Amino acid sequence: MKPIAVVAGGSAGIGRATVEALLARGYRVAVLARGQDRLDQMRAELGADLWTRSADVSDAAQVEAAADAIVADWGAPEVWINNAMLTSFSSFAEVDDAEFRKITDTTYLGTVNGCRAALRVMETGRIVNVGSGLAYTSVPMQAAYCGAKHAIEGFTQALRIEIARGRRDITLGMVQLPAVNTPQFDWARNRLDAKPQPAPPIFQPEVAAEAILRAVETGAREVLVGRSVLKLVFANMLFPDVVESQLEKMGVEAQESPQPDFGRDDNLDGPLADYPSKAHGSFDDRAADRGIIVDGDRARKALVFGAAAALLGIGAMLGRASKAGPAEPELHDPDRTDLPWGLDTPDYSRAIADRR
């Protein structure tokens, strides 16, 4: 019997790419999403191994009812992936309470609702929460979305510990994604001066789907995708003031494409019925179809042990230099642009030099 996977937020973008990847690996896949038209399209395209249900993940009762229906029709799932999200490209001052709550309820509480339902109906397997590099480093003009991704990170860690204490045969992991070419940038609410874009470098949804499947197959605590996410994680950890200074200068502009964006509808209050189910957005010509996928824990250990080795090496060199008698070496060149954390602009290097 084929294993069963659930993808919440699976009718477009990363969710759609993940559904296709799961089907290719022999799963039966249940998809939850708001838009019935896109779900119907998927059923027609992808066949009998697909189960669909229209559900708003911000409504816990709808998610619980969907979980019960999956079990009744197919049995208990072995995999549950929480991917649904909403955002608004707007300054905080422009986002009222209702809009902020809608984004938070879908992106954060939708994940919470999915985990609760999954833990109730699953006997064994993997739960994967789809996160973002923005769970570590926030950007301007998406305060609600960044806050929700930070909340998912904290919630996931707390729940993972509880699952371990309960000795459940279930793993809970998170996949931190880079900027991805999805329909999000075609249908999200936008108050920028131009059409929003994924802040480069941009990756195709299949890269994200492969990372999610890596988390499913390995049970990793956290998976980091793309060098840009590694930079966001580690640069913000080491030099948060420098990161924020750079984002103050270019964080808004990096999210603006050269394309105008006038008078279109958005998906905040409901799905756009006339937008098809597809994984890719409007930036195929700029999106990479390959990216590094690393275990987050291993990446952190490599950073720590690599830094320790570097310090030991520097200490050894300084020891030899002190015996020979030369002047103390200059360790920071203010004109370097190849900094190890990847913030490859002279402004970062000079800012670090100024801190000495």
Number of C-alpha atoms within 10 A of each C-alpha: 6 11 16 23 26 28 25 27 26 31 30 27 25 31 30 24 23 28 28 19 17 24 18 10 12 13 21 22 28 23 27 29 23 20 23 17 18 24 24 15 14 23 16 11 11 13 10 10 14 22 20 22 22 18 22 21 30 23 14 18 14 17 25 20 13 21 24 16 13 23 14 10 9 14 15 21 23 20 24 26 30 28 25 27 26 22 27 28 24 18 16 14 7 13 18 9 8 9 17 19 15 19 24 23 21 25 30 28 22 26 28 23 21 27 21 15 20 26 17 13 17 21 13 15 21 25 27 27 27 26 28 24 24 22 22 20 21 22 18 18 23 18 20 25 25 24 17 26 26 20 18 24 22 12 14 20 14 11 15 17 12 12 15 13 9 10 9 14 12 21 20 25 26 27 29 28 28 28 23 27 27 27 20 24 23 19 22 19 21 23 17 19 15 16 20 27 24 22 18 14 14 23 25 26 27 25 23 30 23 20 26 28 18 17 24 23 12 12 19 20 18 21 24 26 27 23 17 22 22 23 18 23 21 19 20 18 13 11 14 14 14 20 20 17 14 16 17 13 10 13 18 20 17 15 20 18 18 10 11 12 15 11 7 10 13 17 16 18 11 10 17 16 11 9 14 16 20 19 22 21 21 14 18 14 8 14 20 16 13 13 19 13 20 19 18 20 14 12 15 14 11 12 14 12 12 12 12 12 12 12 12 12 12 13 12 12 12 16 11 12 14 12 8 9 8 10 9 9 9 6 8 13 11 15 13 15 16 12 13 10 18 16 19 13 14 15 17 22 20 17 16 16 15 9 7 6
